[in-house]
Amino acid sequence: MPNTPPLTSPASHPPPFPPPAPGHAEGVSNEEFRAAMSRLASGVVLVTAQEPPLDPDDPLAPGGEDVGMTATAFLSVSLDPPLVLVSLREGSRMDDLLDEQPLWAVSVLSESQRHIAGRFAMKGRVSDRLLFADLPYTRGEASGAPLAGGALATLECRTEQRVPAGDHTLVIGRVLTAALPSADGGPLTYFRGRYRQLG
């Protein structure tokens, strides 16, 4: 009978992955994940939409309140057709609104619009009506949503798909209009938990 090496006990091999961090079976804690992703610089946009009219069967019925939120998880998805994606916290006001309102808009904020980003990112903030009160904006022809004056670019979108993803919803929208209202200044960015300018 030929000599065969002794079988190795599975327990003698180290596990292929480090032990899971507390609270996450996948091995990364909320703090570790947040710290790692804070090193990824992101552009900053204002996402806006108008609540649907109280009487959808009446074309002359006025729309409801304007709603806005600051977002850094926004990106281009496709050129043909033109698609973009924004990530919304599940159950947030904007997530709930875009579940019933397919039309929305995005204003790409410039470095001089940090105050707008901060205003629409506040927790426990005042009503959206007051937030828009002294904000220069035009109303999009395709979406009816506010487009921030002085933005580097504006896009109007129609939702094509909503994808649940953990504690967020990924909203994919087809771009209906795109404009470059302002060529002045650089983009507003978000890095390591702060709004920043390039350079």
C-alpha positions as CSV (number, residue, x, y, z in Angstrom):
1,M,0.0,0.0,0.0
2,P,1.6,3.3,-1.0
3,N,2.4,5.9,1.6
4,T,-0.1,8.8,1.7
5,P,0.4,12.0,3.6
6,P,-1.8,12.3,6.6
7,L,-5.0,14.2,6.2
8,T,-5.0,17.7,7.6
9,S,-7.7,18.7,9.9
10,P,-9.8,21.6,8.5
11,A,-9.4,23.2,11.9
12,S,-5.6,23.5,11.4
13,H,-6.1,25.9,8.5
14,P,-6.7,29.6,9.2
15,P,-10.1,30.9,8.0
16,P,-9.9,32.5,4.5
17,F,-11.4,35.8,5.8
18,P,-11.0,37.8,9.0
19,P,-13.7,37.3,11.6
20,P,-16.8,39.5,11.1
21,A,-16.9,42.9,12.7
22,P,-19.6,43.5,15.3
23,G,-23.0,44.1,13.7
24,H,-22.1,43.0,10.1
25,A,-21.7,39.4,9.1
26,E,-19.8,40.6,6.0
27,G,-16.9,41.8,8.1
28,V,-17.0,45.6,8.0
29,S,-18.5,48.0,10.5
30,N,-20.6,51.1,9.7
31,E,-17.7,53.2,10.9
32,E,-15.1,51.5,8.7
33,F,-17.3,51.6,5.7
34,R,-18.2,55.3,6.2
35,A,-14.6,56.2,6.8
36,A,-13.4,54.4,3.6
37,M,-16.1,55.9,1.4
38,S,-15.4,59.4,2.8
39,R,-12.2,59.3,0.9
40,L,-14.1,59.2,-2.4
41,A,-14.6,62.7,-3.7
42,S,-18.1,63.3,-5.1
43,G,-19.9,66.1,-6.9
44,V,-22.8,67.8,-5.2
45,V,-26.2,68.2,-6.7
46,L,-29.6,69.5,-5.7
47,V,-32.4,67.1,-6.5
48,T,-35.8,68.7,-6.8
49,A,-39.4,67.7,-7.6
50,Q,-42.8,69.2,-7.4
51,E,-45.6,67.3,-5.6
52,P,-48.3,66.1,-8.0
53,P,-51.4,68.2,-8.3
54,L,-54.2,67.5,-5.8
55,D,-56.5,66.7,-8.8
56,P,-54.5,64.8,-11.4
57,D,-57.5,64.8,-13.8
58,D,-57.6,68.6,-13.9
59,P,-54.7,69.9,-16.2
60,L,-55.1,73.4,-14.7
61,A,-54.9,72.2,-11.1
62,P,-51.8,73.7,-9.4
63,G,-49.0,71.4,-8.3
64,G,-48.2,70.8,-4.7
65,E,-45.1,72.0,-2.7
66,D,-41.6,71.9,-4.2
67,V,-39.3,69.5,-2.5
68,G,-35.5,69.5,-2.6
69,M,-32.6,67.5,-1.2
70,T,-28.8,67.6,-1.5
71,A,-27.2,64.5,-3.0
72,T,-23.6,63.3,-3.5
73,A,-24.5,59.8,-4.8
74,F,-25.4,60.9,-8.4
75,L,-23.9,59.6,-11.6
76,S,-24.3,59.2,-15.3
77,V,-25.4,55.7,-16.3
78,S,-25.9,55.6,-20.1
79,L,-25.4,57.8,-23.2
80,D,-27.9,56.1,-25.4
81,P,-30.5,56.4,-24.0
82,P,-29.3,59.2,-21.7
83,L,-29.8,57.9,-18.2
84,V,-28.6,59.1,-14.7
85,L,-28.9,57.6,-11.3
86,V,-29.4,59.1,-7.8
87,S,-29.4,57.2,-4.5
88,L,-32.1,58.2,-2.0
89,R,-32.4,57.1,1.6
90,E,-35.3,54.7,1.8
91,G,-38.4,56.3,3.3
92,S,-37.0,59.9,3.0
93,R,-39.4,62.6,1.8
94,M,-37.8,62.6,-1.7
95,D,-37.9,58.8,-1.9
96,D,-41.6,58.8,-1.1
97,L,-42.3,61.7,-3.5
98,L,-40.4,60.1,-6.4
99,D,-42.4,56.9,-5.8
100,E,-45.5,58.7,-7.0
101,Q,-44.0,61.6,-9.1
102,P,-42.0,60.4,-12.1
103,L,-40.6,63.8,-13.0
104,W,-37.7,65.4,-11.2
105,A,-34.7,67.6,-11.8
106,V,-31.0,67.9,-10.9
107,S,-28.9,71.1,-10.5
108,V,-25.2,70.5,-10.5
109,L,-24.0,72.9,-7.8
110,S,-21.0,75.3,-8.3
111,E,-18.3,76.0,-5.7
112,S,-20.1,79.2,-4.8
113,Q,-23.3,77.4,-3.9
114,R,-22.2,75.6,-0.7
115,H,-24.9,77.4,1.2
116,I,-27.5,75.7,-1.0
117,A,-26.0,72.3,-0.4
118,G,-25.9,72.9,3.4
119,R,-29.5,74.3,3.5
120,F,-31.1,71.2,1.8
121,A,-29.0,68.7,3.7
122,M,-30.0,69.9,7.2
123,K,-31.6,67.4,9.5
124,G,-34.8,68.6,11.3
125,R,-35.0,71.4,8.8
126,V,-37.8,73.9,8.2
127,S,-40.4,73.3,5.5
128,D,-39.3,73.1,1.9
129,R,-41.4,76.1,1.1
130,L,-39.2,78.3,3.3
131,L,-36.0,76.7,1.9
132,F,-37.0,77.8,-1.6
133,A,-38.3,81.2,-0.6
134,D,-35.1,83.2,-1.3
135,L,-33.5,80.7,-3.7
136,P,-33.1,82.1,-7.2
137,Y,-34.5,79.4,-9.5
138,T,-36.4,78.8,-12.7
139,R,-39.1,76.1,-13.2
140,G,-38.3,73.3,-15.6
141,E,-40.6,73.1,-18.6
142,A,-40.5,69.3,-18.8
143,S,-40.6,68.5,-15.0
144,G,-42.1,71.5,-13.4
145,A,-39.3,71.2,-10.8
146,P,-37.1,74.1,-9.6
147,L,-33.8,74.5,-11.3
148,A,-31.3,76.4,-9.2
149,G,-30.0,79.6,-10.6
150,G,-26.3,79.7,-11.1
151,A,-25.9,75.9,-11.3
152,L,-23.2,74.6,-13.6
153,A,-25.7,72.3,-15.3
154,T,-29.3,71.3,-15.0
155,L,-31.1,68.1,-16.0
156,E,-34.7,67.2,-16.1
157,C,-35.5,63.5,-15.7
158,R,-38.3,61.0,-15.8
159,T,-38.0,57.9,-13.7
160,E,-37.3,54.7,-15.7
161,Q,-36.6,52.3,-12.8
162,R,-36.5,52.2,-9.0
163,V,-34.1,49.6,-7.5
164,P,-34.2,48.8,-3.7
165,A,-30.6,48.6,-2.4
166,G,-30.2,48.1,1.3
167,D,-31.3,51.1,3.2
168,H,-31.5,53.2,-0.1
169,T,-33.4,53.3,-3.3
170,L,-31.5,53.7,-6.6
171,V,-33.6,55.9,-8.9
172,I,-32.7,55.7,-12.6
173,G,-34.0,58.5,-14.7
174,R,-34.1,59.3,-18.4
175,V,-32.8,62.8,-19.1
176,L,-35.4,64.9,-20.9
177,T,-33.5,68.2,-21.0
178,A,-30.0,69.3,-20.3
179,A,-28.7,72.8,-20.0
180,L,-25.6,74.7,-19.0
181,P,-26.9,77.9,-17.3
182,S,-23.6,79.0,-15.8
183,A,-20.0,78.6,-17.0
184,D,-18.5,80.5,-14.1
185,G,-16.5,78.7,-11.3
186,G,-15.7,75.1,-10.6
187,P,-17.8,72.3,-9.1
188,L,-18.7,71.9,-5.5
189,T,-17.3,68.6,-4.2
190,Y,-17.8,66.6,-1.0
191,F,-14.7,64.9,0.5
192,R,-14.1,63.5,4.0
193,G,-17.4,64.8,5.3
194,R,-17.0,68.4,4.1
195,Y,-17.9,70.5,1.1
196,R,-14.8,71.6,-0.8
197,Q,-13.6,73.3,-3.9
198,L,-11.2,71.9,-6.5
199,G,-7.6,73.2,-6.3
